[in-house]
Amino acid sequence: MSDKQLLVYYLNKKVTVITADGRNLVGKLKGFDNKINLILKDTQERIFSEKESLKEVSVGLMLIKGEMLMEMSTYHGGVQDEYGD
């Protein structure tokens, strides 16, 4: 199965993305291109800290360059799930 075929499965689903710089993002996958650049809608950045509790920052619409994508999976909830899907 090609990368594109895998990404089609995730379209319009809530996903969690880990980027090469260590960011943890949760949002709805709205699109992608042949370079695996991703468009996420209603994106939240999840910031973890040893000193503080989980912090979620609303980012909104976000473009993630394919070269920055390290991992992506469907989002199954977590500490705070505000999406209601």
C-alpha positions in Angstrom: 0.0 0.0 0.0 1.4 3.4 -1.0 1.7 6.4 1.4 -1.1 8.2 -0.5 -3.4 5.2 -0.1 -2.7 5.2 3.7 -3.4 8.9 3.9 -6.7 8.5 2.2 -7.8 6.3 5.1 -7.1 9.2 7.5 -9.0 11.9 5.6 -11.6 13.7 7.7 -10.5 11.7 10.8 -9.0 13.1 14.0 -5.3 12.3 14.0 -2.3 12.8 16.2 0.9 13.8 14.5 4.5 13.8 15.9 6.8 16.1 14.0 10.6 16.0 13.6 11.0 18.9 16.0 9.0 16.9 18.7 5.7 18.7 18.5 2.6 16.7 19.3 -0.4 17.9 17.3 -4.0 16.7 17.2 -6.4 17.8 14.5 -8.7 16.6 11.7 -6.8 15.7 8.5 -8.4 17.7 5.7 -5.9 17.2 2.9 -2.5 16.2 1.6 -0.4 16.3 -1.5 2.1 14.1 -3.3 4.9 15.4 -1.1 2.9 14.3 2.0 2.4 17.8 3.2 -0.7 17.7 5.5 -3.5 20.1 6.2 -5.0 19.8 9.7 -8.1 21.6 10.8 -9.0 22.6 14.4 -5.5 21.7 15.5 -4.4 21.6 19.1 -0.7 21.5 20.1 -0.3 19.3 23.1 2.6 20.4 25.3 3.9 18.0 28.0 6.0 19.1 30.9 7.5 17.4 34.0 6.7 20.5 36.0 3.2 21.3 34.8 0.1 19.4 33.7 -0.7 18.8 30.0 -1.2 22.1 28.2 -3.2 22.4 25.0 -2.8 25.4 22.7 -5.3 26.0 19.9 -3.4 26.4 16.6 -6.4 26.2 14.2 -5.7 25.4 10.5 -2.2 24.1 10.1 0.1 23.0 7.2 2.7 20.4 8.1 5.5 19.9 5.6 5.9 16.2 4.7 9.6 16.3 5.6 8.6 17.1 9.2 6.2 14.2 9.6 7.6 11.5 11.9 4.5 9.7 12.9 0.7 9.9 12.4 -2.1 7.8 13.8 -5.8 8.1 14.6 -6.6 10.0 17.8 -8.2 7.8 20.4 -8.8 10.4 23.1 -6.5 11.3 25.9 -6.3 13.5 28.9 -8.6 16.1 27.4 -10.8 15.4 24.4 -12.7 18.5 23.3 -13.6 17.4 19.8 -16.6 15.3 20.5 -16.1 13.0 17.5 
